[in-house]
């Protein structure tokens, strides 16, 4: 790939780096694993960049590659497990969580860690404001199936949050 394409790729990544952070945060609990996943996503984006034809927005394509990479990430690294002992792995971030909003956000991400990989993708796409149709296209399921699975996933997430909230 020539330098112009490389520069364009890096500009796209920089412009949409929030996607990397959100996907990694949704799928990984600790900082090191999030950083590793972000690097893996960037590698996969680079490997498939030549196949990006511009038929969709770069961000839409990046969502698809990022989520697919996150979903298959554990299959490549047998040392990892997507199950954590949350009380043992709680990691304070750089900023103390002293406001209700920050505590709610941390609680949400802890709860999201307990969802399966497809449920995480559904919640992520919902939070990003994607339509049921676009979500279905990205995940390879029907629009109706997205509605049903998303409603069940939201209910499941609420139950997990309630349970976690009682533990804190």
C-alpha positions in Angstrom: 0.0 0.0 0.0 1.4 3.4 -0.9 2.1 6.2 1.6 -1.0 8.2 0.5 -3.3 5.3 1.4 -1.4 4.8 4.7 -1.9 8.5 5.6 -5.6 8.3 4.6 -6.0 5.2 6.7 -4.3 6.8 9.7 -6.5 9.9 9.3 -9.6 7.7 9.3 -8.5 5.9 12.4 -7.8 9.1 14.2 -11.1 10.6 13.2 -13.0 7.6 14.4 -10.8 6.5 17.4 -13.9 6.7 19.6 -15.2 3.5 18.0 -12.0 1.7 19.1 -12.4 2.9 22.7 -16.1 2.1 22.9 -15.7 -1.4 21.4 -12.7 -2.2 23.6 -14.5 -0.9 26.7 -17.6 -3.0 25.9 -15.7 -6.2 25.4 -12.8 -5.9 27.9 -12.7 -5.1 31.5 -9.1 -4.3 32.3 -7.0 -1.6 30.7 -4.3 -4.0 29.3 -6.8 -6.2 27.6 -8.6 -3.1 26.2 -5.3 -1.8 24.8 -4.5 -5.3 23.3 -7.9 -5.5 21.7 -7.6 -1.9 20.2 -4.3 -2.9 18.7 -5.8 -6.1 17.3 -8.7 -4.1 15.8 -6.2 -1.7 14.1 -4.2 -4.6 12.7 -7.4 -6.1 11.3 -8.6 -2.8 9.9 -5.2 -2.3 8.2 -5.2 -5.8 6.7 -8.7 -5.3 5.2 -8.3 -1.6 4.3 -7.6 -2.4 0.7 -11.0 -4.1 0.5 -12.8 -1.0 1.8 -14.5 0.4 -1.4 -16.3 3.3 0.1 -19.8 1.8 -0.5 -20.6 2.7 3.1 -19.3 5.3 5.5 -15.8 4.5 6.9 -17.3 4.5 10.4 -19.9 1.8 9.4 -17.2 -0.4 7.9 -15.0 0.2 11.0 -17.9 -0.8 13.3 -18.2 -4.1 11.4 -14.5 -4.9 11.5 -14.2 -3.8 15.1 -17.1 -5.8 16.4 -16.1 -8.9 14.4 -12.6 -8.6 15.7 -13.8 -8.3 19.3 -16.1 -11.3 18.9 -13.3 -13.5 17.5 -10.6 -12.1 19.7 -10.7 -14.8 22.4 -10.6 -17.6 19.8 -7.2 -16.5 18.7 -5.7 -16.2 22.2 -6.5 -19.3 24.2 -4.9 -17.9 27.3 -7.7 -15.4 27.7 -11.2 -16.0 29.1 -14.2 -13.8 28.7 -15.2 -14.5 32.2 -13.8 -12.3 35.0 -14.0 -12.4 38.7 -15.2 -8.8 38.9 -14.5 -8.2 42.5 -10.9 -9.4 42.0 -10.3 -7.4 38.8 -11.9 -4.1 39.6 -9.6 -1.5 38.1 -9.9 2.1 39.2 -9.5 4.5 36.2 -7.3 7.6 36.2 -10.1 9.7 37.5 -11.8 8.7 40.7 -15.5 7.7 40.3 -17.0 10.1 42.8 -20.1 11.2 40.9 -23.3 9.3 40.4 -23.0 9.5 36.6 -19.5 8.0 36.7 -20.6 5.2 39.1 -23.5 4.4 36.8 -21.2 4.2 33.8 -18.8 1.9 35.6 -21.8 -0.2 36.7 -23.0 -0.3 33.1 -19.7 -1.5 31.7 -19.3 -4.1 34.5 -22.8 -5.4 33.6 -22.0 -5.4 29.9 -19.0 -7.6 30.5 -21.5 -10.3 31.6 -23.4 -10.3 28.2 -22.4 -12.7 25.5 -20.5 -11.3 22.5 -23.6 -10.8 20.2 -25.5 -9.1 23.0 -22.6 -6.7 23.5 -22.7 -5.9 19.8 -26.4 -5.3 19.9 -26.1 -2.9 22.9 -23.1 -1.2 21.3 -24.9 -0.6 18.0 -28.0 0.6 19.9 -25.9 3.0 21.9 -24.4 4.3 18.7 -27.9 5.0 17.3 -27.8 2.5 14.5 -31.2 1.4 13.1 -32.5 -2.1 13.5 -32.0 -2.6 9.8 -28.3 -1.5 9.9 -27.6 -3.5 13.0 -29.1 -6.6 11.3 -27.0 -6.0 8.2 -23.8 -5.7 10.3 -24.6 -8.8 12.4 -26.1 -10.9 9.6 -29.5 -11.3 11.2 -33.0 -10.0 10.2 -34.3 -6.6 11.4 -37.1 -8.4 13.3 -34.5 -10.7 15.0 -32.6 -7.6 16.0 -35.7 -6.1 17.7 -36.4 -9.3 19.7 -32.8 -9.9 20.7 -32.2 -6.2 21.6 -35.3 -6.1 23.8 -34.2 -9.4 25.6 -30.7 -8.0 25.9 -31.8 -4.7 27.4 -33.9 -6.6 29.9 -31.0 -8.9 30.8 -28.7 -5.9 31.1 -31.1 -4.2 33.5 -31.3 -7.3 35.7 -27.5 -7.6 35.8 -27.2 -3.9 36.7 -29.8 -4.3 39.5 -27.9 -7.3 40.9 -24.5 -5.5 40.7 -26.0 -2.3 42.2 -27.0 -4.4 45.3 -23.5 -5.7 45.6 -21.9 -2.3 45.7 
